[in-house]
Amino acid sequence: MSQPIPSVSTLDKVYLPTPSDATVARHQELHAAFVNRFGTEPDFVARSPGRVNIIGEHIDYCGFSVLPMAVDRDVLIAVTATPNTDPSQPSTITLTNVNGEKYKEESFIHKPNDPNIIEIDASVHAWSNYFKCGYKGIHEDLKLTTPAPHLNVMISGNVPAGAGLSSSSAFVCATAVAVGRSVNAPLIKQSLTETAIRSERYSGVQTGGMDQSISIMASPSSALLIHFHPTLSAVPVLIPPSTRPYKFVVANSLVTADKHVTAAKNYNLRVVETRVAASILGAWVSGFHEGKGEFPGLQTLRGVIDLYLEKQKIELGSAAELGTSGAAYIETIKKLEAMTEVVFDEKSYSCDDVVVTLQKHFGSTQFQSWADVEKVFCKGISGVYLDDGLQLKKRVRHVFSEARRVIEFTEVCALNKPVYNGGDVLTELGNLMNASQASCAKDLNCSCPELDELTSLCLESGAVGSRLTGAGWGGCTVSLVPEELVDSFIKKVTDGYYAKHQSDLTNIGDWIFATTPGVGAVVLEGLKL
């Protein structure tokens, strides 16, 4: 966690075991386009990857651990930095893209001593906002006493946008690395991750932290168990081959799922639902369900677990131990799952219902109207669509069961043997992925007909487990496939899904591909192409 971002000079240190011809060509294209536009070689290239989340969906913002891995699709940012020798003048940042037709060149300025650094309009979905997020966050942390340098910047990204592979976070993370390197700041993984998590929220989405953490801290050949409680930490998890070597296969539903565009009715709403539910459940744990207690400010379901353990005088152990010895943790979650079934109704809670419920537990002084609820539970969130109400019981049911599945998954990996359902290791891991998909579809309602169709077809085609990955509502699936079946699996999914929905299969290699855990963020310097 306290390790620096590595600086490398060859592509084989980044793309394992060796870079493909297409990868080399992409770096050559970026280099040539940069020289053509700016007339000089880039000083360096910052690189940060996309990710797939193997298991642990929509629980990072609730404080629970998740298990993602990096993929070899990434965002590259080529940069030259020129000192600003006139402190009275603003620094200029020129932002370009190798795909200049789609992503138009933009320039913006960084005024000396401006506390806002730069302006970001979160109401406008502009590609440059993600660069501005990372730029603003780094400079907020650095608090430079000298003018920032002028920057010439060119972007190349091949993480599909809106596919649930975290293209936006990869962009913000690569920007944080690039801007930090441009001023020769220490590039420490943990601090950069924390900056990137905070920075991306300037785009208008209350992200939880998983995407930025894996993009910066990914470990080759391993998934990463990322803890957010009590502090940010990460533990590599080797998914054992057991007697059956495996691959993860990513398949794009081709339904665009841009959480920054649909945040108000999808992602942000789920954050608010879990915050409200955590306070209500916390009241029950505290014994306030029959009387009015003092509002504790509790807003995460992971915090409810801490409260429960405190009330029960249970010692749980450190977060780092939970991946291999989670019996007490799992048992605690099961007890709170049972409590959830009693505390909440299956109905959709209207705004008035929420106000009345909070008043029941905490009195009417603090929560007199929905406006009071918004001040507490919508803090930091730019917009929430509430016309359909809040589904509190279903959201809590998903979060607790998904948090439990993450620990069960890591236990099976650590022990390299079936623990819960018998069979072999891959089958048990696949069963947990399938249960996650069912919960995402039924209780979190973040699947869609195309994802349901695709995950079902993936299982029919040889996967032992298949689930949506990313925020949902479209985007990609990730499937655990025995290695000997990968080629036939891809063909069956191509014939059964893509040939059905698309007339042109030219880009099939971008829609479905096998992958293994990859490398996190790096700086490429002195690269010979």
N, C-alpha and C positions, 0 to 999 in steps of 0.2 A: 504493500500500500504506500509506503514511503519511498518507493523506488522511483528513479527518474524515467521519463519517456526516453526510450532508446534512440540513438542516432545511428543510422546504418547507411552504407554506401552501395549495397548490392540488393537487387530485388529478391534473391533467393533467401534473404533473411526475413522477408515479409510474406512471400507467397510460397507456402510449403506444399510438397517437398521441393518444387521448382516452379518458377513462373511460366505460365502458358505463353504461346506466341501472341495470343490476343492481349494478354496483360502487358507484355513488352511493347507491343504496338501502341497500346493506349498511353503508356508513359512517353513514348516517342512523339505521339500526336500532341500531348500536352506541352512538351518541351518546345516543339517546333512552333506551335500556335503562340506560345508565350513570346518567343524570340521575334516572331512575325509582328505581333502587336506592340511590344515594348522596346524592341531593338536591342535587347540584352538578355543574357542568361539569367534564369532565376537563381536567387541565393540558395534556396532550399525548397523542398516540397514537404508539406505536412500531410499526413495520411491518417484517416480514422475509419474503421469498418462499420458496416451495418451488422445486424444481429438477428438471430432467431431465438425466441424464448422457448426452451424445451418444455418447461412447465412453471406455473406460477403467474397466472394472468390476472391483471387488475388487482394485485395485492401489494405492490410496492408502495403505492401512496397510502396504504393502510398500515405501513410499518413492517410488513412481513417479508421474509426472505424469498428470493426468486432464483431460477436456475437457467440463465441464458448462455449462449455461446456466440462468438463472433463468426461471421462468414467472410469469404474472400472478396465480396463486393464492397466497394469503399468510396470515400470522397477524398480526392486529392486537391491540395491547394498550393499552387506555385506562387512564390513571393519574391519580390525585391523590395528592400527597405532603404530609403534615402534619408539621412538626418535632416531634420527641420532646424536650420541654423538661425531662424528669426523667431524668437519667442513671442513676438507680437502677432504673428500670422498663424492661421489655422493649418493643421496638417490635412493633406488630401489623400483620400483612399479611392483608388480606381479599381472597380470590381468588374471582372469580365468572366466569360464562360466559354469553353471550347465549343459549346452549342450556342453560338451567338444569335442564331435566328430565333430560338425559343426563349433564351434568357438574355435579355438585352443588357448592354453595358450600362453601369451606373457609377456615379461618383458621389461621395459625401465627404463632409469635413468634420474634423475634430477640433473644436475651438479650445484654445488654451484656458485653463482654469474654469471650464464650463462644468458644473457639477453633474449635469445630465449626460455629458460626454457626447452622445448622439441621440437623436429622436427616433423612436420606433413606434410606428402606427400599427398596433396589433389588430385593428379593425380591417386592415388591408392585407390580403394574403399575397405577399410579394416574396419572391425567392431570395432577395437580398436581406430580408428581415433576419434570416437565420445567421448570416454572417454578422449582421449588426448586433445580434444577441450575444454571440461569442466575443465580439470586439468590446462591447460595452462591459460585459462581466469581467473580462481580464483587466481592463483599465480601472474599473472600480476597485479591484483587489490591489493593483500595483500602486495606485496613487502616485504616479510619476511627478517628480518635481521639475523635470525638463520636458520640452515639447515631444510629443509622440512623433515617430518618423512618418514621412510620406510612404505610402504603400502602393505598389502595383501588384494586383492579385488576379490569378486566373484559376477557375474551378473546373474540375472534371469529376463527375460522379456517375457511377453505374449501379448504385443501389436504387431499385425501382421506387419511384415516388408513390405514396399511397398504397403500398403493398404490405404494410405491416412489418417491414424489415428495418425500420428506424432510420430512414434516409435523412430526416430533419435533424435528429440527434447526432448522427455521424457528421453532418455539416457543421453543427454548432461545436462539436468536440474538435474537429479538424481546425476550425477557426480559432478556438481557444489555444490550441497547440501552436498554430501559425503566428498569431499575434504575440503570444508569449515569447516565442523564439525570435521574433522581429526586434524585440527590445532586450534580448539576452537575459530574460527572466529565468529563474530556476523552473524547470518543467517537472514537477513532482506529481505523480499519478493521482494521489488522493486529493490534493488541493485542486488540481485541474478538474477532477471529476466533480467535486463539490461546486466549483465555479460554473461548470457546464450545466449542472442540474438547475442551479439558481438562474443562470442566464437564459435558458430556453423558455422559462416562464414569461419572459418579456414578449414572447410571441403570442401569448394569450391562452396557453394551455397549462394547467396545473400538473405538470409531469411528476412522476413519482421518483425517478432516479435510476431505474434499471437500465434504460437505454444508454445513458451517458456512462454509467459505471462499466458496462461490458465493453463499450466502444473504446474506452481508454485503457482499461485494466485487463483485457482478455488475455488468457494464457493459452499458448498453442497446445493442441491435442487434448485439452480439457474444457469442460464446461466450467462455469464459475458460479458458486453459491454466494450470492451477494446478500449481506445483512445490512439493514438500515437502522437496526436497534441493538444496543443503545447508541452506537455510532456506526458510520459507514465502514464496512470491512468486507473482505472477499476471500473465499477459500476455493482453490481449484478442486474440481470433482472429476475424476477419471471415470468415464462410463465404460465398464469392463466389457471386453469382447466375449467373455465367457467361452462357451464352445461354439458360438455363432458370431463371426465378425459382422459388423453392421455399418450402415451409412444412414445419415439423415438426408432426406430428400425434401427439398422445398418446392412447393407447387403454388403458383399464383392463380387465384380465382379470377383474375382480371377485372374484379370489381374494385374500383378505386375507393380507398378508405383513408381519406386525409383527415386525421383527428383535429387538425388546426381549423379546418373548414366546418366540420360538424360537431365541434367541441361542445357547444351549448346544449344540444339535445342528446349527446352521447357521452363522451369522456368526462366532461366537467360535471354533468349531472350525476354520474356514478360516484365521483369524488364527494359531492355534497350529500348524496344518499348515505354513503358510508360514514361520513362525519356525524350526521344527525343520528344515525343508528347507534354509533359508538357512545354518544352521550346518553341516549336512552338506556342502552344495555348497561352502561357504567352505573347508572342510577339504581338498576336492579341489583347489580353486584354489591353496591354500597348499602343496600337495604332501604332505598328511598322509594320503592314502588308502592308503599302504602302511606307515605307521608312526604312532605316537602323538604328537600335537602338543599344544600348549597351547591350551585353549579360548579363542578370542578374544572371546567375548561377542557375536558377530555374529548378528543376528536379523532382518535385512531382506534381501530379494533385491536391492534397490537397493544395499545395502552390499556384496553379492557383486560387483557390477559395479565398484565402487570398488576392491575388493581385486584383482580381475582386472587392471584398468588399472594399478594400482600394480605388480603383479608383471610386467606386460608393458611397463612404462615408457611407457605411452600417455597423451598429453595429450588430454583430451576437450573441454575448453572449458567455459564457464559454462552453467548450466541454462537461462538465458534465451535462449541461442543455439540450443538444441536444436530449437525449434519450426520454424526455417527452414533449419537446416543440420545435419541429424541423421545424415549418412551414416556417420560413425565410430561413433556411438552405436548405430545399427541393426546395423552389422556386428558390434559387440561383443555385442549381445543374441543375434544369430544363432549366434555361437560358443558362448555359454553355453546356448542352446537345444540345440545338438548335444551338449554335455557332459551336459546333463540326461538325455538318452536313454541315456547310458552309466552314469551314477552311480546312478540309481534303478531299482527294479523296478516293474513295473506293479501289483503286488499291493497289497492293503491292509496297512499295517504295524500290527501289534498294539503295545500298550504295551511288551511285552518286546522286540519287534523293534527299536523305537526305542532302547531302552536299550542293546541289544547293538551297534547301529550307532554310537551315540555313543561307547560304550566303545572300539570299534575305532579311532576317530579320535583320541579325547582321553583314553583310559585309563579305569580304573574308579574312580579316586579321587573325581571330582566326580559321576559319574552311576552310582551303585550300584543305584538302583531308580527306578521311575517317579515316586515321590515327589520325588526329586531333580530329575527332568526338569520336573515341575510347578513347582517353586520357580523355575526359570530361565525357562521358556517360557510359563507361564500367569500370570505376574505382571501384576496389574491387571485380570485377567479373573475375573468372579464365578462362572462355571460353564462346564464343557465336557463334552459327552456323547461318550464314547469307545468305546461298545460296538461300533461298526462299524469301529473302527480309523481309521488316518490314511492318506489317499491323497496321498502326497508327490509322486510323479512327475506326476500329472495336474494338481495345483495349480501346480507350478512351470511346467509347460508352458503353462498358461493365463496365468499372470502375465507371463512373458517375452514371449509372443506378443502379449498385449494391450498391454503397454507399447510394443512395437514399432509396433502399429497406431495408437496415439495419435500418435506422432511422424510416421508416414506420413500420417495424416489432416491434421495441421497443415501438413505440407509441401505437400500438394496444395492446401490453402487458400491458403497463402502465395504459391505460384507461380501459382495460378489456372489450372492446366493439369494434364492427366493425367500421372502420373509412373510408375505401376507396371503398369497393366493396359490402357492405351489407352482408347478411348471418350471420353466427355466427363467433365467434372469431377464432376457429380452422380452419374453412374454409378459412378465410381471411389470416391467417398465412400460411396455405398451398398454397394458390394462390401466395403469395410472394416467397415461396420456389420454386414453379414451374417456375415462371418467371426467377428466378436466374438460374435454370438449363438450360432454353432455351437460356439465354444470355451466359452462360459458353460454351454451344455447338456451338452457331452460331457466337458469336462475339469474345470470347476468344479462341475458338477452343481447349479447354482442355478436352472435353469429348472424348468418343470413342464408337464404336458400342455396346460393351457390357454394358457400363454404360447407353447408350440410351435405350437399350432393358430392362435393369433392372429397371430403373426409370419408364418406361411405364408400366411394369408389376406390380410394386409396387402400382401405382395409380389404376390399374385395380383390385388389390387385396384388396383395402380398405383404402389405405393411402389418406389423404387429401392433402399432399404435399410430393414431393420426389425430391432429387437433389444429385449430386455428392458432396463429402466432401473431403477436402484436395486439393492438387495441381491439381488432375485430371489425365487424360491420363491412367486411370485404377484406382485401389483401390476401395474404398467403396462408397456406397450411404447412406444417412440418410433420413428416412421417418417419417413423423408425422402421427401417427395412433391412432384413438380412442381406448381407453383401452379395450373396450369390443370386439374389432375386432383383437387384437394382435395375439391370438393363430391361428385363421383361416388365418390371413394375412401371418404369418410365414409358415404355411402349403402350402398355394397357391404359395408363392414365391419359396419354396423348390421344389414343384412339377413342377412349370413352368420354373424355371431357373436352379437350381442346378441338378435336376434329368436329365435335358436335356444336361448339359455340363459336368457332372461328373458321373462316373460309381460307385464310392465308396463314400457314404455319411456319413462315420464314423465321420468325423470332422465337421458335419453340425452345431453343437453348437458354433464352432469358426467362422463360416462363416456368420451366421445371428443370431442376439440376440437383445433383448429389453434392453433399458438402460434409466436411468434418470441422471440428473446432479450430478457429484460426487465431491469428496474431492481433493484438490491440494496436493502439495508436503508436506511430513512429514519426521521426523526422528523417527524411532522405536528403543527404548532403554529399556532394562529390560523386553523384550518380553517373556512371558511364553507360550510355545506351547505344 
